[in-house]
Amino acid sequence: MIDSRIDAFMCVHSRDIEYLLEASLRSYQQHFPDKGNLTMVTDNPAALRAFLDAKGLVPGAAVSGDNDWLSASELELPGWFRQQIIKLRAFEFCRTEHFCNLGADTLLLRPIATTDLIDRRDPVLYYSSHRLPDLHYRFEKKRLRNVAKILGVEPARSFRYVDFINDFFCFKREWLIALNDYIASKYGSKPYVELLKGLSASKDQTRFGEWTLYSVFLLDVMHRSPTMRDARGAYLTQIHSRLGLTLSRLDSKIVHLVQKSFDPNVIRQKLMKVNPGAAQIIGATAWADAGARPR
């Protein structure tokens, strides 16, 4: 019998060990029925383990430190880049053929089926369409070009899609290993240090991106043809601002709360109109009692 479980992992900075993480984990427990093992990687394992134990969350989860997966020179890089390297090495701690990266600020609002993630035995590659070349589209287009230069290819196929940002991103073990081998063949034994040293996490975000790197590698280096699906709308909503929250119905399967200071009571009230079950997840956390807080 084929094992249909899918491992998942989270990269959790110590500043994210709070209410939104609790809501994310509760949504994962409730809405990902085909879950395998969960691995959580953090810069503060003791604090994260204490938080999980106090909340009674994911008791079987493995908790490890950044230093378990990064070299000394990689640990000197900014945290934003360190997390991306860890994601690109997830085949070292996830055991299933396919595995997903869940953002610590991402909620699974409705059940995520295996068919949402896997088609024709390979992970679905999601992208987000843009009706107009808005600021976010231009940002991702610039990142795509920079990533293509890293890989040494013309992004002919990936340029049709541009935006591969997806905070429940599913990888294929074989393909992720191939990507790391390819990067090492071009940049040596410490490729990510070579590529990222001297970059600023605040000013140079278009210079690198793990999901874009993986996607361009599949489409334009390996010339794979995974099932492509538009995530925008019913599958994924990304909320960048209070205005975005006001305009959104929150009726998608997944929501990524890019800004961390949203009022959870506003989110709960909006969810009550379209998804009472998800509203209960918010209501069951201390986040709802805390209200909006500056970050």
C-alpha positions in Angstrom: 0.0 0.0 0.0 1.4 3.4 -1.0 1.9 5.8 1.9 -0.1 8.9 1.0 1.0 11.0 4.0 2.8 14.3 3.3 5.4 15.6 5.8 5.4 19.3 6.6 7.8 21.7 8.1 7.9 25.3 9.4 10.7 27.8 9.8 9.9 29.7 13.0 11.9 32.8 14.1 11.8 33.4 17.9 9.8 36.6 17.3 7.0 34.5 15.8 6.6 32.3 18.8 3.2 33.8 19.7 -0.5 33.8 19.0 -0.5 33.7 15.2 1.8 30.6 15.3 -0.7 29.0 17.6 -3.6 29.7 15.1 -1.5 28.4 12.2 -0.7 25.1 14.0 -4.3 24.6 15.0 -5.4 25.1 11.5 -2.8 22.6 10.3 -4.0 20.0 12.8 -7.6 20.5 11.8 -7.4 21.0 8.0 -4.6 18.8 6.7 -5.9 15.3 7.1 -3.1 13.6 5.1 -0.4 15.0 7.4 2.8 13.0 8.0 5.4 14.2 10.4 5.9 17.9 11.2 9.4 19.4 11.7 9.8 22.9 13.1 13.2 24.6 12.7 13.9 27.7 14.8 16.7 29.9 16.2 15.4 29.2 19.7 14.4 25.5 20.2 13.9 25.8 24.0 11.4 28.7 23.7 9.5 27.0 20.9 9.2 23.6 22.7 8.0 25.4 25.8 5.4 27.3 23.8 4.1 24.1 22.1 4.0 22.2 25.4 2.1 25.0 27.2 -0.5 25.2 24.4 -0.8 21.4 23.9 0.1 21.8 20.2 1.4 19.2 17.8 2.8 16.9 20.5 4.6 14.7 17.9 6.4 17.5 16.2 10.2 17.5 15.9 11.9 20.7 17.0 15.4 21.5 15.9 17.7 24.5 15.7 18.9 26.5 12.8 22.4 25.3 13.6 21.4 21.7 13.0 21.0 22.4 9.3 23.3 25.4 8.6 27.1 25.8 8.5 28.8 28.3 10.7 29.2 30.7 7.7 25.5 30.3 6.8 24.5 31.1 10.4 26.2 34.5 9.9 23.7 35.4 7.1 20.6 37.4 7.9 17.7 35.4 9.3 15.5 35.9 6.2 18.1 34.2 4.1 18.9 31.5 6.7 15.3 30.4 6.6 15.4 30.1 2.8 18.4 27.9 2.9 16.7 25.6 5.5 13.7 25.3 3.2 16.0 24.3 0.3 17.4 21.6 2.5 14.1 20.2 3.7 14.9 16.8 2.1 17.4 16.3 4.9 14.7 16.2 7.6 11.5 15.4 5.8 11.0 11.7 5.0 8.1 11.5 2.5 8.4 11.7 -1.2 6.6 15.1 -1.2 6.6 17.6 1.7 5.2 21.0 2.3 6.4 24.2 3.8 3.8 25.9 6.0 4.4 29.6 6.9 4.3 30.5 10.6 1.9 33.3 9.6 -0.3 31.2 7.4 -3.7 29.7 8.1 -5.3 26.7 6.5 -8.9 27.9 6.5 -10.4 24.8 4.8 -9.4 21.2 4.4 -6.4 20.7 2.1 -6.7 17.5 0.2 -3.9 15.5 -1.4 -5.4 16.4 -4.8 -4.8 20.1 -3.9 -1.1 19.4 -3.7 -0.3 16.4 -5.9 -1.4 15.6 -9.5 0.0 12.9 -11.8 2.3 11.8 -8.9 4.1 15.2 -8.8 3.5 18.3 -6.7 1.2 20.9 -8.3 3.2 24.1 -9.0 1.1 27.1 -8.0 1.5 30.7 -9.2 -0.5 33.8 -8.6 -1.9 35.7 -11.5 -2.0 39.5 -11.6 -4.6 41.4 -13.5 -2.4 44.4 -13.8 1.4 44.8 -13.5 1.0 46.1 -9.9 3.9 46.7 -7.5 3.9 43.1 -6.2 4.0 41.8 -9.8 6.9 44.1 -10.7 8.7 43.0 -7.5 8.4 39.3 -8.4 9.3 39.9 -12.0 12.6 41.4 -10.8 13.2 38.5 -8.5 12.5 36.1 -11.3 15.1 37.7 -13.5 17.7 37.6 -10.8 17.0 34.0 -9.9 17.2 33.0 -13.6 20.7 34.7 -13.7 21.7 32.6 -10.7 20.6 29.4 -12.5 22.2 30.6 -15.8 19.0 30.2 -17.9 16.6 32.3 -19.8 13.3 32.1 -17.9 11.2 31.5 -21.0 8.6 29.2 -19.4 8.6 30.6 -15.9 8.1 34.1 -17.3 4.5 33.1 -18.1 3.8 32.8 -14.4 6.2 35.1 -12.6 4.8 35.0 -9.0 5.4 31.6 -7.3 5.0 32.9 -3.7 2.9 30.3 -1.8 3.1 29.8 1.9 2.0 26.2 1.8 4.5 25.2 -0.9 4.9 21.5 -1.8 8.3 20.2 -2.9 9.3 16.9 -4.5 12.3 15.3 -2.8 14.0 14.2 -6.0 13.7 17.7 -7.6 14.9 19.6 -4.5 18.0 17.4 -4.3 18.6 17.9 -8.0 18.4 21.7 -7.5 20.9 21.7 -4.6 23.3 19.5 -6.7 22.9 21.9 -9.6 23.6 25.0 -7.4 26.7 23.3 -5.9 28.0 22.4 -9.4 27.9 26.1 -10.3 28.9 27.8 -7.1 31.0 25.3 -5.2 30.8 23.6 -1.8 29.3 26.7 0.0 27.0 27.9 -2.8 24.5 29.8 -0.6 27.2 31.7 1.2 28.7 32.6 -2.1 25.3 33.8 -3.4 24.0 35.6 -0.3 27.0 37.1 1.5 26.8 40.8 1.8 23.1 41.0 0.9 20.6 42.8 3.0 17.4 41.1 4.1 15.5 44.4 3.8 17.0 45.8 0.6 17.9 42.8 -1.5 14.8 40.6 -1.3 14.5 40.5 -5.1 18.0 39.0 -5.4 16.9 35.6 -4.2 13.9 33.5 -3.3 13.6 29.8 -2.5 10.3 29.1 -4.1 11.2 31.1 -7.3 14.5 29.3 -7.5 12.9 25.9 -7.3 10.2 26.9 -9.8 12.5 28.3 -12.4 14.8 25.3 -12.0 11.9 22.9 -12.7 10.5 24.8 -15.7 13.6 26.2 -17.4 16.5 24.0 -16.3 14.9 20.5 -15.9 12.2 21.3 -18.4 9.6 19.5 -16.2 5.9 19.9 -16.9 4.2 19.9 -13.5 0.5 20.7 -13.3 0.2 24.5 -13.1 -2.6 26.1 -11.1 -3.5 29.7 -10.4 -3.5 30.1 -6.6 -5.2 33.5 -6.6 -8.8 33.4 -5.5 -10.3 30.2 -4.1 -7.0 28.6 -3.1 -4.7 31.3 -1.6 -5.2 34.9 -0.3 -2.3 37.0 0.7 -3.1 39.9 3.0 -0.5 42.7 3.0 -2.3 45.5 4.6 -5.4 46.5 6.7 -7.0 47.7 3.5 -6.3 44.3 2.0 -8.0 42.7 5.0 -11.0 45.0 4.7 -11.4 44.1 1.0 -10.9 40.4 1.3 -13.8 38.0 2.0 -11.3 35.4 3.5 -13.1 32.6 1.6 -10.0 30.9 0.2 -8.5 27.7 1.5 -5.3 29.3 2.6 -4.6 32.8 3.9 -1.1 34.3 4.4 -1.1 37.2 6.9 1.9 39.1 5.7 1.4 41.9 8.2 1.5 40.5 11.8 -0.5 43.3 13.5 -4.0 42.5 12.2 -6.8 42.6 14.7 -7.7 38.9 15.1 -11.3 39.8 16.1 -11.8 41.5 12.7 -10.5 38.3 11.0 -12.8 36.1 13.2 -15.8 38.3 12.4 -15.2 38.1 8.7 -14.7 34.3 8.9 -18.0 33.9 10.7 -19.8 35.0 7.6 -18.1 32.5 5.2 -16.3 29.9 7.3 -17.5 29.5 10.9 -15.2 26.5 11.5 -12.2 28.5 10.7 -13.5 31.3 12.9 -13.6 28.9 15.8 -9.9 28.2 15.3 -9.1 31.9 15.8 -11.5 32.0 18.8 -9.7 29.1 20.4 -6.4 30.9 20.6 -5.0 33.5 22.9 -4.5 35.6 19.8 -8.2 36.6 19.8 -7.9 37.8 23.4 -4.8 39.9 22.6 -6.3 42.0 19.9 -4.2 44.0 17.4 -0.7 44.7 18.5 2.1 46.6 16.8 5.0 44.7 15.3 
